[in-house]
Amino acid sequence: MKKIVIIQARMGSARLKGKVLFNLCNKPMLYHIYNRLHYVKNIDDIVVATSINPLDDAIFSFCSANNILCFRGDENNVLERFFQCALKYNADIITRITADCPFIEPSIIEKNIDIFLKGKHDCVSPRSKDGLIRGLDNEIFSFKALCDMHGKDLTDSEKEHVTLYMYNHENEYKILSPKIEEIYKSKNIRLCVDEKSDFQLTSVLYNKFYKENSIIDTKSVIKFLLKHDEINKININVKQREV
């Protein structure tokens, strides 16, 4: 079975336009996310899925210049974009990541893919509502489940948010939210980039921890933030938007 990661990316973020290519230690944020995903051992391909909006030409150019697979599809119907991307790359299992998570943790994804492969699940997803720190979110689901959702009469919101139909109709799908390791549970920590203060915190952390030819250890970042509340509070006022 072919296992791919699809990174959902766009330049037109409502709250922080262009954030996916913001500079972190002389490299775009998208580079760091892509690089971190290379440490997931049980995947076959990593694809950036952006839109056909001319704003996203910058993402396509970045990917082309760095030999990163890039798919372009519908801007607003993100489920359609994922469906067509998965078709093109012959995916059987899809891991969905968003391009605003510069501390995405490879070991969590690897573990969840193993759980998916060993069980009979449509989706394996540790979710923020179950305690996972924002920015470590990931979803593993089957192409079969994606096909099923693609064939439904979807609301605009269900088209925009790839797996929302599945969660709105949990009785139709086998969804597992696996146990979350204690250190990765939310302690008023945000490791995603939605607003300017999120990026300010991310910049502080990358400047402290990042080294060439390696990736930042997420646990070290969390332990640091737990000891340095004044830094953790940089993005304390950001409100997470609910779907």
C-alpha positions as CSV (number, residue, x, y, z in Angstrom):
1,M,0.0,0.0,0.0
2,K,1.3,3.4,-0.9
3,K,1.5,5.9,1.9
4,I,1.8,9.6,1.2
5,V,1.8,12.8,3.2
6,I,-0.1,15.7,1.8
7,I,0.9,19.1,3.1
8,Q,-2.0,21.5,2.7
9,A,-0.6,24.9,1.8
10,R,-1.7,28.3,0.6
11,M,-0.5,31.9,0.6
12,G,-3.9,33.5,1.2
13,S,-4.3,32.9,4.9
14,A,-7.0,35.2,6.3
15,R,-5.1,36.1,9.5
16,L,-1.4,35.9,8.3
17,K,-1.0,36.1,4.5
18,G,2.1,34.4,3.1
19,K,3.0,32.7,6.4
20,V,3.9,29.4,4.8
21,L,7.0,31.0,3.2
22,F,7.9,33.2,6.2
23,N,11.6,33.0,7.0
24,L,12.8,30.9,9.8
25,C,16.6,30.6,10.1
26,N,17.1,31.6,6.5
27,K,14.6,29.1,5.1
28,P,10.9,29.2,4.5
29,M,8.6,27.7,7.1
30,L,7.3,25.2,4.5
31,Y,10.9,24.0,4.0
32,H,11.2,23.1,7.7
33,I,7.8,21.3,7.7
34,Y,8.8,19.3,4.6
35,N,12.2,18.5,6.1
36,R,10.7,17.3,9.4
37,L,8.4,14.9,7.5
38,H,11.4,13.3,5.9
39,Y,12.1,11.8,9.3
40,V,8.9,9.8,9.2
41,K,10.2,6.3,8.2
42,N,7.0,4.6,7.1
43,I,5.9,6.9,4.2
44,D,6.6,6.8,0.5
45,D,6.0,10.3,-0.8
46,I,5.5,13.9,0.5
47,V,3.4,16.2,-1.7
48,V,2.6,19.8,-1.2
49,A,-1.1,20.5,-2.2
50,T,-1.7,24.1,-3.0
51,S,-4.3,25.9,-5.2
52,I,-4.5,27.2,-8.7
53,N,-4.9,30.8,-7.4
54,P,-2.0,32.9,-8.8
55,L,-1.2,33.9,-5.2
56,D,0.1,30.3,-4.8
57,D,2.5,30.5,-7.7
58,A,5.1,31.3,-5.1
59,I,4.5,28.0,-3.4
60,F,4.7,26.2,-6.7
61,S,8.0,28.0,-7.6
62,F,9.5,27.2,-4.2
63,C,8.6,23.5,-4.6
64,S,9.9,23.4,-8.2
65,A,13.2,25.0,-7.2
66,N,13.7,22.4,-4.4
67,N,12.5,19.2,-6.1
68,I,9.4,19.0,-3.9
69,L,6.3,17.3,-5.4
70,C,3.6,19.9,-5.7
71,F,0.0,19.5,-6.8
72,R,-2.3,22.4,-7.6
73,G,-6.1,22.1,-7.4
74,D,-9.3,23.8,-6.3
75,E,-8.7,26.7,-3.8
76,N,-11.9,26.4,-1.8
77,N,-12.9,22.8,-2.2
78,V,-9.9,21.4,-0.4
79,L,-11.4,17.9,-0.2
80,E,-11.5,17.9,-4.1
81,R,-7.9,19.0,-4.1
82,F,-6.9,16.2,-1.8
83,F,-8.9,13.7,-3.8
84,Q,-7.3,14.6,-7.1
85,C,-3.8,14.8,-5.5
86,A,-4.3,11.3,-4.0
87,L,-5.5,10.0,-7.4
88,K,-2.4,11.4,-9.2
89,Y,0.1,9.9,-6.7
90,N,-1.8,6.5,-6.4
91,A,-2.2,6.9,-2.6
92,D,-3.8,4.2,-0.5
93,I,-3.2,5.9,2.8
94,I,-3.0,9.7,3.3
95,T,-1.5,11.6,6.1
96,R,-2.8,15.2,6.2
97,I,-0.6,18.0,7.5
98,T,-1.2,21.7,7.3
99,A,1.6,24.1,6.4
100,D,1.4,26.1,9.6
101,C,2.9,23.5,11.9
102,P,6.7,24.0,12.0
103,F,7.2,21.7,15.0
104,I,5.2,18.8,13.5
105,E,6.5,15.7,15.3
106,P,7.7,12.7,13.1
107,S,7.5,10.1,15.8
108,I,3.8,10.8,16.4
109,I,3.0,10.4,12.7
110,E,5.1,7.3,12.4
111,K,3.3,5.7,15.4
112,N,-0.2,6.7,14.1
113,I,0.5,5.2,10.7
114,D,1.6,1.9,12.4
115,I,-1.7,2.0,14.4
116,F,-3.6,2.6,11.2
117,L,-1.9,-0.3,9.4
118,K,-2.5,-2.7,12.3
119,G,-6.2,-1.9,12.7
120,K,-9.3,-1.7,10.6
121,H,-9.7,2.1,10.7
122,D,-10.9,4.7,8.3
123,C,-9.1,7.4,10.2
124,V,-6.5,7.7,13.0
125,S,-6.2,11.2,14.4
126,P,-5.0,12.5,17.7
127,R,-6.9,15.7,18.0
128,S,-6.5,19.0,19.9
129,K,-9.9,18.4,21.5
130,D,-8.4,15.2,23.0
131,G,-5.5,17.2,24.5
132,L,-2.9,17.3,21.8
133,I,-0.9,20.5,21.6
134,R,-2.0,22.7,18.7
135,G,0.5,22.4,15.9
136,L,1.1,18.6,16.4
137,D,-2.2,17.7,14.7
138,N,-2.1,15.0,12.0
139,E,-4.7,12.8,10.4
140,I,-4.2,9.4,8.7
141,F,-7.0,8.2,6.6
142,S,-7.6,5.8,3.8
143,F,-8.1,6.7,0.1
144,K,-11.3,4.6,0.3
145,A,-12.7,6.9,3.0
146,L,-11.7,9.9,1.0
147,C,-13.5,8.5,-2.0
148,D,-16.6,7.9,0.1
149,M,-16.6,11.5,1.4
150,H,-15.9,12.8,-2.1
151,G,-19.1,11.2,-3.3
152,K,-21.3,12.7,-0.6
153,D,-23.5,15.8,-0.8
154,L,-21.2,18.1,1.1
155,T,-21.7,21.5,2.7
156,D,-19.2,24.3,1.8
157,S,-17.6,23.8,5.2
158,E,-17.2,20.1,4.6
159,K,-15.5,20.9,1.2
160,E,-13.1,23.3,2.8
161,H,-12.2,21.1,5.8
162,V,-11.1,17.7,4.3
163,T,-12.2,15.3,7.1
164,L,-15.1,17.3,8.6
165,Y,-17.8,15.2,6.9
166,M,-16.2,12.1,8.6
167,Y,-16.4,13.8,12.0
168,N,-19.9,15.0,11.4
169,H,-21.0,11.4,10.6
170,E,-18.9,9.4,13.0
171,N,-21.4,6.6,12.9
172,E,-20.5,5.9,9.3
173,Y,-16.7,5.7,9.8
174,K,-14.2,3.9,12.1
175,I,-12.3,6.8,13.6
176,L,-9.7,6.2,16.3
177,S,-8.2,9.0,18.4
178,P,-5.1,7.2,19.8
179,K,-3.6,7.7,23.3
180,I,-1.4,10.9,23.4
181,E,1.9,10.8,25.2
182,E,1.7,13.0,28.3
183,I,4.4,15.5,27.2
184,Y,2.5,16.2,24.0
185,K,-0.7,17.1,25.8
186,S,-1.7,20.8,25.8
187,K,-0.4,22.9,28.7
188,N,-1.4,26.2,27.3
189,I,1.2,25.7,24.6
190,R,0.6,26.6,20.9
191,L,3.0,25.4,18.3
192,C,1.1,26.4,15.2
193,V,1.3,29.6,13.3
194,D,-2.1,31.4,12.8
195,E,-1.2,34.9,13.9
196,K,1.8,37.3,14.1
197,S,2.4,36.4,17.8
198,D,2.5,32.7,16.9
199,F,5.2,33.4,14.4
200,Q,7.1,35.6,16.9
201,L,7.2,32.7,19.3
202,T,8.2,30.3,16.5
203,S,11.1,32.6,15.5
204,V,12.4,32.7,19.1
205,L,12.3,28.9,19.3
206,Y,13.9,28.3,15.9
207,N,16.7,30.8,16.7
208,K,17.4,29.0,19.9
209,F,17.1,25.4,18.8
210,Y,17.6,25.0,15.1
211,K,20.8,23.5,13.7
212,E,21.7,22.8,10.1
213,N,21.3,19.3,8.9
214,S,19.0,18.3,11.7
215,I,15.5,19.0,13.1
216,I,14.4,20.6,16.3
217,D,13.4,18.1,19.0
218,T,9.8,18.9,19.9
219,K,10.1,17.5,23.4
220,S,13.0,19.9,24.1
221,V,10.8,22.8,22.9
222,I,7.9,21.8,25.2
223,K,10.2,21.4,28.2
224,F,11.8,24.8,27.5
225,L,8.4,26.5,27.3
226,L,7.2,24.9,30.5
227,K,10.3,26.4,32.3
228,H,10.1,29.8,30.6
229,D,6.5,31.0,31.0
230,E,7.5,34.5,29.8
231,I,8.3,33.1,26.4
232,N,5.3,30.8,26.3
233,K,3.1,33.8,26.9
234,I,4.2,35.5,23.6
235,N,1.1,34.0,21.8
236,I,-1.1,33.5,24.8
237,N,-3.8,35.8,23.4
238,V,-4.3,33.9,20.2
239,K,-7.8,32.4,20.0
240,Q,-8.1,29.1,18.0
241,R,-10.8,29.3,15.4
242,E,-13.2,26.4,15.6
243,V,-14.6,24.8,12.5
